[in-house]
């Protein structure tokens, strides 16, 4: 990796640390919620709606251990419930886990589109 790539990655990571919390605040405002009024638990479907990921991606994150969730009910049909603060932390970690240049550019495009929209 050359010095330009390194500097670009550092600048982007710093920008993400500033932009992502603001995007989360905007998402909360879009649903008429303030951080103190937040719903404590959401379903996998609602988590997918809030994050823009598919239910399958949320499910994979839960079963891999990356996203903590609890069961509501007993048995094989028990529904998973996700704490909203855990969901926020997972999103922050996911946005910060940029490993190569192509991910950096794609993530920057998604964040710019969401911030402008």
Secondary structure, DSSP 8 states (H G I E B T S, - for coil): --HHHHHHHHHHHHHHHHHHHHHHHHHHHHTT--GGG--SEEEHHHHHHHHS--HHHHHHHHHHTSS--EEESSSTT-EEEEEHHHHHHHHHHHHH---SHHHHHHHHHHHHHHHH-
